[in-house]
Amino acid sequence: MQLLFSITWGTVSGWWAPACLVLGILYGWLLYKQPVSLDKKFRYLLFAGRAVVVSIIALLLLSPLVKTVSYNPQKPLVLVLQDNSQSIKLFAPSKYPPPAGGETLDALSDLKKELGSDYDVREFHFNKDVADGLTKDFSGKQTDIANALHQLNERFVNQNIGAVVLATDGLYNRGTDPQYEARNIKSTIYTIALGDTIAKRDLLMGNVNYNKTAFLGNDFEIEVLAEAYQAKGETMHLSVTEDGRQVSAQNMEINSNDFHKAVTLKLNADKKGTRKFNISIAPVQNEVSTQNNTETIYVDVLDAKQKILLVYDGPHPDVSAIRQSIQNNKNYEVKTSFLADLASVKPGDYSLLILFQVSATGNNILQNLIKAKVPVWYMVGAQSNLQAFDQGQQLVKISSGQEQMQEVFAQPTADFTDFTLSDSTRNKIAVFPPLLAPYGSYSSPLSGSTLLKQRIGSVETSYPLLSFGDEGGERVAVLTGEGLWRWQLAEFQKYGNHHSLEELFGQGVQYLTANASRQRFIVYPSKRVFDEGENVLLNAELYNDALELINTPDVKINLKSEKGKDYSFLFTRVNQNYQLNAGTLPVGEYTYSASTKNGDRVFNSSGQLTVKPLNLEARQSAANHQLLRTIAKQSGGQMIQPSQIGQLANLIRKNENVKTVVYEDKRYSDLVDVKWVFVLILLLLSMEWFLRKREGVI
């Protein structure tokens, strides 16, 4: 680091400096022109010291600025990013030309040595996340190249990234297209093409589509994308088994070396509960891998659908958006009804009542539904009678002196714990178009949880947009805005689906109807089937005699695997509920048994969940080198083969964009803040006092 400094005068003229010097000389001359008792050489020395001190003090009174300039050179960063997913090991080329000096990773490790001290080389490996260092483990079950590039770019933001070296086969099964994320990295990317672009002799399932829920006694379909490479003339035998019993099978003749066929299999939901089906393709001789020949799926067979009544008083596009978002979940059946047509409704048929801009006040049928302890979801809009709305529930109160609506954006809260929305859904909701909410002030007399708050323009408010609570032992929700159809259109226009709106309503309805049986103690997982490596989350609720949520007693739970291994946990108290993050569990089926004690009464709850294996890495055997070529080309780099890694150091040295950057740092400070100036004054005055004392002048 190089450091320079100079004095600048700011608003004061620099011509005052000679005046300060003249003042110091004049003061020293007046002080030491007469003492004849001092030797001449001492008089000159003391005169010079006093002149300097007075000049500096006078200069300090003018408050000049000291400009300090430092130059910090930063060596170029070379970030080495290595794919650690299973596909690298599963589908390595049979004849892999090793680079000079050893295998691929050894050659990458030598890059730091070859580049020398002029470059700062950092090494990382990735699968779905990024970790430090290189590894030969190749155990990653998912590959997210885009996320790896994003994490590196975020980690080294505003630093001198000279080049990125990406060693991968180009296959990813998680996240977005990496070539778009690569554009955000403003440096050269060199890609190392691992794997083989020629598909090997292999039979596999490219994808399996199925409904995760079915209803007892109904047939349901499974669609399997069967693929075969370099296996022309063979016969593919596809079968589905349950508990070792074959429930469906089909044979297909493979008529090309690049064979693809979508096969539909029909199964019957003849018993309720979580059903486990194994789909398999019989292997053929000399097949490169049999790991991608099997797939396990889980179907939740339900005894009956839960019925939901959606009541409205006038046509509105939100009604259709709400109905479609809820009915996408096969567990629910939505009946829409005008307020005037409620005479034919049977209150006992429904598990949830949605009041869209209508009030139950004065309507006997709706009042009977509410008295029957049916959960209610209130939705407020321009057609709502706010006075009747405030009288009908206690969760949210709206005070408005005028019938006026305003645009509000949804702002997801971080402390909502009643149920969980995915990060993707929360991020989408935060940028959705605004809803229309009544203009006024909002309050929450009843203790509840707010999932979405109102953001007016860029101002985040405490006003609730979507809240959940409990009234008299029954759950209630309030949405204080209309315009959900805009969310539906915006999501489909950008993403081609309605996943976030479906998840929001699916989770909300599940939460509201979860206590339909009014059990005192309930334990339920966030979902019935978890992916391998995913954290297993469970929730618990305990009600007192007044059906009020409490979480005073401890709740214990024991998870037991099908192999007989026990996992014991204690739930954590969150607000008025209980939550448990059991972490990652081995693949298999688990039963759970939870217990708690409130007073003298013991409560128990049991159920089951499944952790299913991930087999994503074995689904593609042909590497995608075209993707790597595109990423390298658009950044000004190039794709190289593993045998050419030894040339990488020369490529980086010859790249004029990979160079040391010198950062200039300018700082200004008052001269009076410079400590060594005061040290100098003190030394000069001390020296003057010592000499005068020595000569007997003092």
Buried (B, 14 or more C-beta within 10 A) or exposed (E): EEEEEEEEBEEEEEEBBEBBBEBBBEBBEEBBEEBEEBEEEBBEBBBBBBBBBBBBBBBBEBEBBBBBEBEEEEBBBBBBBBBBBBBBBBBBBEEBEEBEEEBBBBBBBBBBEBBEEEBBBBBBBBBBEBEEEBBEEBEBBBBBBBBBBBBBBEEBEEEBBBBBBBBBBBBBBBBEEBBEBBEEBEBBBBBBBBBBEEBBBBBBBBEBEBEBBBBBEEEBEBEBBBBBBBBEEBEBBBBBBBEEEEBBEBEBEBEEEEBEBEBEBEBBBEEBBBBBBBBBBBBBEEBBBBEBBBBBBBBBBBEEBBBBBBBBBEEBBBBBBBBBBBBBBBBBBBEBBEBEEBEEBEBEEBBBBBBBBBBBBEBEBBBBBBEEEBBBBBBBBBEBBBEEBBEBBBBBBBEBEEEEBBBBBBBBBEEBBBBBBEEEBBEBBEEBEBBBBBBBEBEBEBEBBBBBBBBBEEEEBEBBBBBBBBBEBBBBBBBBBBBBBBBBBBBEEEEEEBBBBBBBBBBBBBBBBBBBEEBBBBBBBBBBBBBBBBEBBBBBBBBEEEBEBEBEBEBBBBBBBEEEEEBEBEBEBBBBBBBBEBEEBEBBBBEBBBBBEBEEEEBEBEBBBBBBBBBBBBBBBBBBBEBBBBBBBEBEBBBBBBBBBBEBBEBBBEBEBBBEEEEEEEEEEEBEEBEEBEEBBEEBEEEBEEBBEEBEBE
